[in-house]
Amino acid sequence: MVSKVGQVGVAVAFGDAARKALREERLFRGVRLCQAGHTRFISVRRGEFMVVSESDPNTRYYVVYRPERGEVSCGCADFQKRGAELGLCKHVACVMAWLGRIPCQHCGRPAGPGRMVCPDCVEPPAWAYDPRAERDFWDDFYGEPGR
């Protein structure tokens, strides 16, 4: 099954928030897979890869990654079930990470090979969670400093 990017034709339909969460989870797992070295890449032809399974080294998944032509596919069950809706699985995300095509989680620019955050965004953004600010907010709210 080769999914045309953006094509919807799968029995499972997700809302925008669920789709975003599922994509982010697969991107994270794909980057982790790439960083952990559980994968071996064999470029069969331009845009075609073999990714070794994380759980079974004897299982390999054939991945096609040609986004410029709108062709993205993987032989795994997750992609067969949700690929048309999500456009990726962790094996496709692993190939994207290996190629340095994962978008930065903060600014959207390419993060670089094996990364989820680009070098310019390594520092957490100003809006990132700060436990001290959280504590100070609630101390002020309840009027109980040092709680």
C-alpha positions as CSV (number, residue, x, y, z in Angstrom):
1,M,0.0,0.0,0.0
2,V,1.5,3.3,-1.1
3,S,-0.2,6.2,0.5
4,K,-0.4,9.5,-1.3
5,V,0.4,12.2,1.3
6,G,-2.8,13.8,2.4
7,Q,-5.0,11.1,1.0
8,V,-7.8,9.9,3.3
9,G,-9.2,6.5,2.5
10,V,-9.0,4.4,5.7
11,A,-11.7,3.0,7.9
12,V,-10.4,4.7,11.0
13,A,-10.9,8.5,11.1
14,F,-9.3,10.7,13.6
15,G,-10.0,14.2,14.8
16,D,-7.3,16.8,14.3
17,A,-6.1,16.7,17.9
18,A,-5.9,12.9,17.9
19,R,-4.2,12.8,14.5
20,K,-1.6,15.3,15.7
21,A,-1.0,13.3,18.9
22,L,-0.7,10.0,17.0
23,R,1.8,11.6,14.4
24,E,3.9,13.1,17.2
25,E,4.0,9.8,19.0
26,R,5.2,8.0,15.9
27,L,7.8,10.7,15.1
28,F,9.1,10.4,18.7
29,R,9.3,6.6,18.4
30,G,10.9,6.8,15.0
31,V,13.6,9.2,16.2
32,R,14.2,7.0,19.2
33,L,14.5,3.9,16.9
34,C,17.0,5.8,14.8
35,Q,19.1,7.0,17.8
36,A,19.1,3.6,19.5
37,G,20.8,2.0,16.4
38,H,18.2,-0.7,16.2
39,T,17.9,0.0,12.5
40,R,20.0,-0.8,9.5
41,F,19.4,1.1,6.3
42,I,19.8,-0.4,2.9
43,S,18.9,2.1,0.2
44,V,17.6,-0.3,-2.4
45,R,16.8,2.4,-4.9
46,R,16.4,6.1,-4.5
47,G,13.8,6.6,-1.8
48,E,13.5,2.9,-0.9
49,F,14.8,1.5,2.4
50,M,14.8,-1.6,4.6
51,V,14.3,-0.9,8.3
52,V,15.1,-3.7,10.8
53,S,12.4,-4.3,13.4
54,E,13.0,-3.0,16.9
55,S,11.6,-6.1,18.5
56,D,12.7,-8.8,16.1
57,P,16.0,-8.5,14.3
58,N,14.9,-11.1,11.7
59,T,12.0,-8.9,10.6
60,R,12.6,-6.1,8.1
61,Y,10.2,-3.5,6.8
62,Y,10.3,-2.2,3.3
63,V,9.8,1.6,3.4
64,V,9.2,3.9,0.4
65,Y,9.9,7.5,1.2
66,R,9.5,9.9,-1.8
67,P,7.6,12.8,-0.4
68,E,8.4,15.0,-3.4
69,R,6.2,12.6,-5.4
70,G,3.7,12.1,-2.6
71,E,4.8,8.5,-2.1
72,V,5.2,7.2,1.4
73,S,4.6,3.6,2.5
74,C,5.8,0.9,4.9
75,G,5.0,-2.8,5.0
76,C,4.2,-2.8,8.8
77,A,0.7,-3.4,10.2
78,D,0.5,0.1,11.7
79,F,1.0,1.7,8.3
80,Q,-1.4,-0.7,6.6
81,K,-4.1,0.3,9.1
82,R,-3.4,4.0,9.7
83,G,-1.0,5.1,7.0
84,A,-3.4,6.8,4.7
85,E,-4.8,8.9,7.6
86,L,-1.5,9.6,9.5
87,G,1.0,9.5,6.6
88,L,3.6,7.7,8.6
89,C,4.5,5.0,11.1
90,K,7.6,4.7,13.3
91,H,9.6,3.0,10.5
92,V,8.8,5.9,8.1
93,A,9.6,8.4,10.9
94,C,12.9,6.5,11.4
95,V,13.8,7.0,7.8
96,M,12.8,10.6,8.0
97,A,15.0,11.0,11.1
98,W,17.9,9.3,9.4
99,L,17.6,11.6,6.4
100,G,17.2,14.7,8.7
101,R,13.7,15.5,7.6
102,I,11.9,15.5,11.0
103,P,10.5,19.0,11.5
104,C,11.6,20.7,14.7
105,Q,8.9,20.5,17.4
106,H,9.3,24.2,18.2
107,C,9.9,26.1,15.0
108,G,9.1,23.6,12.2
109,R,12.5,23.8,10.4
110,P,14.3,20.6,9.7
111,A,15.7,19.3,13.0
112,G,18.7,17.4,11.5
113,P,19.6,13.7,11.4
114,G,18.4,11.8,14.4
115,R,16.9,14.8,16.2
116,M,13.4,16.2,17.1
117,V,14.6,19.7,17.9
118,C,16.9,21.9,15.7
119,P,20.1,23.3,17.1
120,D,18.6,26.8,17.3
121,C,15.8,25.5,19.6
122,V,17.8,23.4,22.0
123,E,17.0,25.9,24.8
124,P,13.4,25.4,25.9
125,P,11.1,28.1,24.6
126,A,9.8,30.9,26.9
127,W,6.4,29.2,27.2
128,A,7.9,25.8,28.3
129,Y,6.8,24.4,31.6
130,D,8.7,25.8,34.6
131,P,7.9,24.1,37.9
132,R,9.1,27.1,39.9
133,A,6.8,29.5,38.0
134,E,3.9,27.0,38.6
135,R,4.6,26.9,42.3
136,D,4.9,30.7,42.5
137,F,1.6,31.1,40.6
138,W,-0.3,28.9,43.0
139,D,1.4,30.4,46.1
140,D,0.2,33.8,44.9
141,F,-3.2,32.5,44.1
142,Y,-3.7,31.0,47.5
143,G,-1.8,33.6,49.3
144,E,0.5,31.1,51.0
145,P,4.1,31.7,50.0
146,G,6.6,29.0,50.7
147,R,3.9,26.3,50.7
